[in-house]
Amino acid sequence: MVNTLPDILLELKNLRTKFKTFDGEVRAADGIDLTVHKKEVLGILGESGCGKSVTALSIMRLIPSPPGEVHADKMELNGVELQSLTEKQMSKVRGNEISMIFQESFSALNPTFTIGEQLIDVLMLHQRLDRGAAFHKAIEALSLVQIPAAAKRLSDYPHQLSGGMRQRVMLAMACACTPSLLLADEPTTALDVTIQAQILELLRWLQSEKKIAIMLITHDLALMAEIAQRVAVLYAGVVVENASVQNLFTKPLHPYTQGLLASLPLLEAECERLKVIPGGVPNMLSLPDGCRFHPRCPHCWQICRQEEPPLFPQNGSEVRCWLFAREMK
């Protein structure tokens, strides 16, 4: 895949994250390669259970062990190998260099502490500020994400805020230390469309004004089209397509990506039934041989059932599909 953006911020090579369970081994991420460049938005797209959140948690080194195990040939942030850091060193990287917005804001915020206590603790820990300075910076951080009466909100508990307000608090916590990279895991989940648009605008502002690179994890195609420059499509723990957002929406290559786009409802086709991808996501305890998508693929060949395809470069994109093997010869 041709790189049009210089300055790689995050480089991930052959990420393998597995979980040992009583029923067997789950390979949640199974050889994922990703790059995030400075000041860009990389979208991570796929159905639930495809490995999106596990990839982000692996980068943050937040996978519990046991039962999880994380290995990668390379996991570098700004040239620093994250796997070589001690837990104490990694705790300094979290918040300062890389932050994460978790999927459920209500679960991510501690219900027994006020918003102010939680935000001030983050600033005191990562910025080495005293309580007074942290208090003033906490107000500034809440104001930055357009929370009205920011000073008053510091004394509120999470249950006193709406879903949209809690998501803004999560954004404030994640960006208070101005990290280089923000991992946003489904940041608009369970929000109405108006609040979704506001959160999207905040992310866009953080990326353009604060120069923060964003890894946006979502299965919302419309959200991806609005903000991302590049997209990695995941399926059953592997990347099946890498493309610019324009290429992804105008000429999707992988049958899975084509199926996702075809399932979008169209206003002019209001009387037609929605198109669906047949079958279901494979059991991660018992993945099919060959291409992981072949049981659901309309173009399945014999080789698809026997051998897993590599990523083939194709007109500036990458696609994991044997349909494009002929074009490599």
C-alpha positions as CSV (number, residue, x, y, z in Angstrom):
1,M,0.0,0.0,0.0
2,V,1.4,3.4,-1.0
3,N,2.0,5.8,1.9
4,T,0.8,9.3,1.0
5,L,1.2,10.5,4.6
6,P,4.6,10.9,6.2
7,D,5.5,10.7,9.8
8,I,4.3,7.4,11.2
9,L,3.1,7.9,14.8
10,L,2.0,4.3,15.6
11,E,3.3,1.2,13.8
12,L,1.7,-2.2,14.6
13,K,3.1,-5.3,13.1
14,N,1.6,-8.8,13.4
15,L,-0.4,-8.1,16.6
16,R,-1.6,-11.4,18.1
17,T,-3.9,-11.2,21.1
18,K,-5.4,-14.4,22.4
19,F,-7.5,-15.5,25.4
20,K,-7.3,-18.8,27.1
21,T,-10.8,-20.1,28.1
22,F,-12.2,-23.3,29.4
23,D,-13.5,-24.1,25.9
24,G,-10.3,-23.3,24.1
25,E,-8.1,-20.5,22.8
26,V,-9.7,-17.4,21.3
27,R,-7.5,-15.5,18.8
28,A,-9.2,-12.2,19.0
29,A,-6.5,-10.4,17.1
30,D,-4.6,-12.7,14.8
31,G,-1.8,-10.9,12.9
32,I,-3.0,-7.3,12.6
33,D,-0.8,-4.7,10.9
34,L,-1.7,-1.1,11.3
35,T,-0.1,2.3,10.9
36,V,-1.4,5.7,12.2
37,H,0.3,8.8,10.9
38,K,0.6,12.1,12.7
39,K,-2.5,14.3,12.6
40,E,-4.7,11.8,10.7
41,V,-7.8,9.9,11.5
42,L,-7.6,6.1,10.9
43,G,-11.0,4.4,10.9
44,I,-11.3,0.8,12.2
45,L,-14.4,-0.8,10.8
46,G,-16.1,-4.1,11.3
47,E,-18.9,-6.1,13.0
48,S,-19.0,-6.7,16.8
49,G,-16.5,-9.3,17.8
50,C,-14.1,-8.7,14.9
51,G,-11.2,-7.5,17.2
52,K,-11.6,-3.7,17.0
53,S,-11.7,-3.0,20.8
54,V,-9.2,-5.8,21.6
55,T,-6.7,-4.1,19.2
56,A,-7.0,-0.8,21.0
57,L,-6.8,-2.3,24.4
58,S,-3.7,-4.3,23.3
59,I,-2.0,-1.0,22.2
60,M,-2.8,0.5,25.6
61,R,-1.5,-2.7,27.3
62,L,-4.8,-3.0,29.2
63,I,-5.5,-6.7,28.3
64,P,-5.7,-8.6,31.6
65,S,-3.2,-11.5,31.9
66,P,-4.4,-14.1,32.5
67,P,-6.5,-14.9,30.6
68,G,-5.1,-12.7,27.8
69,E,-1.7,-12.8,26.0
70,V,-0.5,-10.1,23.7
71,H,2.4,-10.4,21.3
72,A,3.5,-8.3,18.3
73,D,6.6,-8.1,16.1
74,K,6.4,-4.4,16.5
75,M,4.3,-2.0,18.6
76,E,6.0,1.4,18.3
77,L,4.6,4.8,19.3
78,N,6.8,7.7,18.2
79,G,9.6,5.2,17.7
80,V,9.3,3.8,21.2
81,E,8.6,0.0,21.5
82,L,5.7,-0.2,23.9
83,Q,6.2,-3.8,24.7
84,S,9.7,-3.1,26.1
85,L,8.4,-0.6,28.7
86,T,7.8,-1.5,32.3
87,E,4.4,-1.0,33.7
88,K,5.6,2.1,35.5
89,Q,7.0,3.5,32.2
90,M,3.8,2.6,30.4
91,S,1.6,4.4,32.9
92,K,3.5,7.6,32.0
93,V,2.8,7.0,28.3
94,R,-1.0,6.5,28.9
95,G,-2.6,9.8,29.1
96,N,0.4,11.8,28.1
97,E,1.2,10.2,24.8
98,I,-1.8,8.0,24.1
99,S,-5.3,8.1,25.5
100,M,-8.5,6.2,25.0
101,I,-12.2,6.9,25.1
102,F,-13.9,3.8,26.2
103,Q,-17.1,2.4,24.6
104,E,-19.5,2.9,27.5
105,S,-19.0,6.3,29.2
106,F,-21.2,5.3,32.2
107,S,-19.1,2.2,32.9
108,A,-15.8,3.9,32.3
109,L,-16.5,6.7,34.8
110,N,-16.4,5.8,38.5
111,P,-20.0,6.4,39.9
112,T,-18.7,7.0,43.5
113,F,-16.5,10.0,42.6
114,T,-17.4,13.3,41.2
115,I,-16.4,14.3,37.7
116,G,-14.0,16.8,39.2
117,E,-12.2,14.3,41.4
118,Q,-11.7,11.9,38.5
119,L,-10.4,14.6,36.1
120,I,-8.2,16.3,38.7
121,D,-6.6,12.9,39.6
122,V,-5.8,12.3,35.9
123,L,-4.1,15.7,35.7
124,M,-2.2,15.3,39.0
125,L,-1.0,11.9,37.9
126,H,0.1,12.5,34.3
127,Q,1.0,16.2,34.4
128,R,2.5,16.3,37.9
129,L,0.3,19.3,38.9
130,D,-0.7,20.3,42.4
131,R,-4.4,20.2,43.2
132,G,-5.0,23.9,42.7
133,A,-3.4,23.9,39.2
134,A,-5.2,20.7,38.3
135,F,-8.5,22.2,39.4
136,H,-8.1,25.1,37.1
137,K,-6.9,22.9,34.2
138,A,-9.9,20.6,34.8
139,I,-12.3,23.5,34.2
140,E,-10.3,24.4,31.1
141,A,-10.6,20.8,29.8
142,L,-14.4,20.7,30.3
143,S,-14.8,24.1,28.7
144,L,-12.7,22.8,25.7
145,V,-15.3,20.1,25.0
146,Q,-18.1,22.7,25.3
147,I,-19.6,21.6,28.6
148,P,-21.6,24.6,29.9
149,A,-20.9,25.9,33.5
150,A,-17.8,23.8,33.6
151,A,-16.8,24.8,37.1
152,K,-20.2,23.7,38.4
153,R,-20.1,20.4,36.6
154,L,-16.9,19.4,38.5
155,S,-19.0,18.6,41.6
156,D,-21.5,16.4,39.6
157,Y,-21.5,12.6,39.7
158,P,-21.7,10.7,36.5
159,H,-25.3,9.7,37.0
160,Q,-26.3,13.4,37.1
161,L,-25.1,13.9,33.5
162,S,-26.8,12.9,30.2
163,G,-25.1,10.4,27.9
164,G,-23.8,13.1,25.7
165,M,-22.4,15.1,28.6
166,R,-20.7,12.0,30.0
167,Q,-19.1,11.4,26.6
168,R,-17.8,14.9,26.6
169,V,-16.3,14.3,30.0
170,M,-14.6,11.2,28.6
171,L,-13.2,13.4,25.8
172,A,-12.0,16.0,28.3
173,M,-10.2,13.3,30.3
174,A,-8.6,11.7,27.3
175,C,-7.4,15.0,25.8
176,A,-6.5,17.0,29.0
177,C,-2.9,16.1,28.6
178,T,-2.9,16.7,24.8
179,P,-1.8,13.2,23.8
180,S,-0.3,12.4,20.3
181,L,-2.8,9.6,19.7
182,L,-6.5,9.2,20.8
183,L,-8.1,5.8,20.6
184,A,-11.9,6.4,20.3
185,D,-13.9,3.2,20.8
186,E,-17.4,3.7,19.6
187,P,-17.5,7.3,20.9
188,T,-21.1,7.9,19.7
189,T,-22.7,4.7,20.8
190,A,-26.2,5.1,22.3
191,L,-26.3,8.8,21.6
192,D,-29.0,10.5,19.5
193,V,-28.1,11.9,16.1
194,T,-27.9,15.5,17.3
195,I,-25.4,14.6,20.1
196,Q,-23.5,12.3,17.7
197,A,-23.0,15.2,15.3
198,Q,-21.7,17.4,18.2
199,I,-19.2,14.7,19.4
200,L,-18.1,14.2,15.7
201,E,-17.5,17.9,15.4
202,L,-15.4,17.9,18.6
203,L,-13.3,15.0,17.3
204,R,-12.8,16.8,14.1
205,W,-11.7,20.0,15.9
206,L,-9.3,18.0,18.2
207,Q,-7.7,16.5,15.1
208,S,-7.4,19.8,13.1
209,E,-6.7,22.3,15.9
210,K,-4.9,20.2,18.5
211,K,-3.1,18.1,15.9
212,I,-4.1,14.9,17.7
213,A,-4.1,11.7,15.6
214,I,-7.2,9.6,16.1
215,M,-7.9,5.9,15.7
216,L,-11.7,5.8,15.4
217,I,-13.3,2.4,16.1
218,T,-16.8,2.0,14.9
219,H,-19.2,0.0,12.8
220,D,-21.0,3.2,11.7
221,L,-20.2,3.7,8.0
222,A,-21.6,7.2,7.9
223,L,-19.4,8.3,10.8
224,M,-16.4,6.8,9.1
225,A,-17.1,8.7,5.9
226,E,-17.4,12.0,7.8
227,I,-14.1,12.1,9.6
228,A,-11.6,9.4,8.6
229,Q,-8.9,9.7,6.0
230,R,-8.0,6.0,5.9
231,V,-9.9,2.8,6.9
232,A,-8.9,-0.6,8.0
233,V,-11.7,-3.2,7.7
234,L,-11.4,-6.1,10.3
235,Y,-13.1,-9.4,10.1
236,A,-12.7,-12.3,12.6
237,G,-9.4,-10.9,14.0
238,V,-7.7,-10.0,10.7
239,V,-7.5,-6.9,8.5
240,V,-9.3,-7.8,5.2
241,E,-9.0,-4.4,3.5
242,N,-6.9,-1.2,3.9
243,A,-8.0,1.8,1.8
244,S,-8.4,5.5,1.7
245,V,-11.9,6.5,2.8
246,Q,-12.6,7.6,-0.8
247,N,-11.6,4.3,-2.3
248,L,-13.5,2.3,0.3
249,F,-16.8,4.0,-0.5
250,T,-16.4,4.4,-4.3
251,K,-14.7,1.0,-5.1
252,P,-14.7,-1.4,-2.2
253,L,-12.6,-4.5,-3.0
254,H,-13.2,-7.2,-0.4
255,P,-16.6,-9.1,-0.7
256,Y,-17.1,-8.4,3.1
257,T,-16.6,-4.6,2.6
258,Q,-19.0,-4.7,-0.4
259,G,-21.5,-6.5,1.7
260,L,-21.3,-3.9,4.5
261,L,-21.8,-1.1,2.0
262,A,-24.7,-2.9,0.2
263,S,-26.5,-3.3,3.5
264,L,-26.9,0.5,4.0
265,P,-30.5,1.6,3.5
266,L,-31.2,3.9,0.6
267,L,-33.9,6.6,0.6
268,E,-34.8,6.0,-3.1
269,A,-35.2,2.3,-2.3
270,E,-37.6,2.6,0.6
271,C,-39.8,-0.2,-0.5
272,E,-37.0,-2.7,-1.0
273,R,-35.8,-5.2,1.6
274,L,-32.4,-4.4,3.2
275,K,-29.6,-6.5,1.7
276,V,-27.8,-8.7,4.3
277,I,-24.6,-10.7,4.3
278,P,-25.7,-14.3,4.6
279,G,-24.6,-16.4,7.6
280,G,-22.9,-15.1,10.7
281,V,-19.5,-14.2,12.1
282,P,-17.6,-17.4,12.7
283,N,-17.1,-18.8,16.2
284,M,-13.7,-17.5,17.3
285,L,-13.0,-20.8,19.1
286,S,-13.4,-22.7,15.8
287,L,-12.4,-20.5,12.8
288,P,-12.9,-22.0,9.3
289,D,-9.9,-23.1,7.3
290,G,-8.7,-20.9,4.5
291,C,-10.3,-17.5,4.1
292,R,-12.3,-16.7,7.2
293,F,-15.0,-15.1,5.2
294,H,-15.4,-17.9,2.7
295,P,-18.6,-19.5,4.3
296,R,-20.4,-16.2,3.6
297,C,-18.7,-15.2,0.4
298,P,-20.6,-15.2,-3.0
299,H,-17.3,-15.6,-4.9
300,C,-15.9,-18.6,-3.0
301,W,-13.3,-20.8,-4.8
302,Q,-11.7,-24.0,-3.8
303,I,-8.5,-22.2,-2.7
304,C,-10.6,-20.0,-0.4
305,R,-11.6,-23.1,1.6
306,Q,-8.0,-24.3,1.9
307,E,-5.6,-21.4,2.2
308,E,-5.8,-18.0,4.0
309,P,-5.0,-15.2,1.5
310,P,-2.3,-12.6,2.3
311,L,-3.0,-8.9,1.8
312,F,-2.6,-8.1,-1.9
313,P,-1.7,-4.5,-3.0
314,Q,-4.3,-3.2,-5.4
315,N,-4.4,0.4,-6.8
316,G,-3.2,2.1,-3.5
317,S,-5.3,-0.2,-1.3
318,E,-4.7,-3.7,0.2
319,V,-7.2,-6.5,0.1
320,R,-7.1,-10.0,1.7
321,C,-8.9,-11.9,-1.1
322,W,-7.8,-14.6,-3.6
323,L,-9.8,-12.8,-6.3
324,F,-6.9,-10.4,-6.6
325,A,-4.1,-13.0,-6.7
326,R,-4.3,-13.3,-10.5
327,E,-3.7,-9.6,-10.8
328,M,-0.4,-10.0,-9.0
329,K,1.0,-12.4,-11.6
